[in-house]
Each structure stands twice: as structure tokens, then as C-alpha cells.
Amino acid sequence: MKPRTVKTRLSPAQRLVVVVMDILILAELTFCMYRGSAAPESMAAEFLRLYVPMLLVTVVAARLALRRLRSPEPDPEAAPESAAGAAAP
């Protein structure tokens, strides 16, 4: 299997989003386990009822933030024109 090459690394703002997302996911997990332990007979149902929506909101919000903070990609149409213009005499 060919290893994937990384074209761009995360910017500091994107790294911050990832760190905050990780902390939020751990906090959500802790909170949901705590709330679920209050009623041991329905712990699984209570945990899933609380954790899944919280997790989805956190992951979707982080993905949107990462997408918004990414650096602009170079225009693929501009590269061939500049290369063709440089090759012409």
C-alpha cells in the first residue's frame, strides 16, 4: 500500500480546534457517564441518549471550523497557464 503524502499541515488555528474538540469529547463522555450512573438500571440508554447527539454536534462543528480555517487552495487553472506562458518564447 502506497503511503499517503500530506500536502498541507494544520495551521495553529486548526490545531487549536482539534485540541478543543478532543477536550470537549472527553468532557462529554465524562458528563454522560456521570449522568448515566445516577440510574444504573438504565445507564446504557441514558448514556446513548445524551452522548450521541452531543458527540455529533461537536464533531460536525469541529469539521466546519476546520474547513473554514483551512488555507485557500491554489487555483488549478492558473498553474497550467503560467507554465505555458513561461515556456512560450
C-alpha positions in Angstrom: 0.0 0.0 0.0 1.4 3.4 -1.0 1.7 5.9 1.9 -0.4 9.0 1.6 1.5 12.3 1.4 0.4 15.3 3.3 0.2 18.4 1.1 -0.5 20.9 3.8 -0.2 20.7 7.5 -2.7 22.1 10.0 -2.4 25.8 10.8 -2.1 26.8 14.5 -5.8 27.8 14.5 -6.8 24.4 13.1 -4.6 22.7 15.7 -6.4 24.6 18.4 -9.8 23.5 17.0 -8.6 19.8 17.2 -7.4 20.2 20.8 -10.6 21.9 21.9 -12.7 19.2 20.1 -10.7 16.4 21.9 -11.2 18.1 25.3 -14.9 18.6 24.6 -15.4 15.0 23.6 -13.7 13.8 26.8 -15.8 16.2 28.9 -19.0 15.0 27.2 -18.0 11.4 27.8 -17.3 12.1 31.5 -20.6 14.0 31.9 -22.7 11.3 30.2 -21.1 8.6 32.3 -21.8 10.6 35.4 -25.4 11.2 34.4 -25.9 7.6 33.5 -24.5 6.3 36.8 -27.4 8.0 38.6 -29.8 5.3 37.4 -27.7 2.1 36.9 -30.7 0.1 35.6 -31.0 2.4 32.6 -27.4 3.6 32.3 -26.8 2.4 28.7 -30.0 4.1 27.4 -29.3 7.3 29.3 -25.7 7.4 28.1 -26.6 6.9 24.5 -29.5 9.3 24.6 -27.1 12.0 25.9 -23.8 11.2 24.3 -24.6 10.5 20.7 -26.2 13.9 20.0 -23.5 15.8 21.9 -20.8 13.9 20.0 -22.4 14.6 16.6 -22.8 18.3 17.3 -19.1 18.5 18.5 -17.7 16.6 15.5 -19.8 18.5 12.9 -18.9 21.9 14.5 -15.2 21.0 14.5 -15.3 19.8 10.9 -17.0 23.0 9.8 -14.5 25.1 11.8 -11.5 23.2 10.3 -12.9 23.7 6.8 -13.5 27.4 7.4 -9.9 27.8 8.8 -8.1 25.9 6.0 -5.8 27.9 3.8 -7.0 28.7 0.3 -6.0 26.1 -2.3 -4.2 27.2 -5.4 -6.3 27.6 -8.5 -5.6 24.5 -10.7 -6.5 26.5 -13.8 -3.9 29.2 -13.1 -1.0 26.8 -12.8 -1.0 25.5 -16.4 -1.4 29.0 -17.9 1.6 30.3 -16.1 3.6 27.3 -17.0 2.5 27.6 -20.7 3.3 31.3 -20.7 6.7 30.7 -19.3 7.5 28.1 -22.0 6.5 30.3 -24.9 9.2 32.5 -26.4 
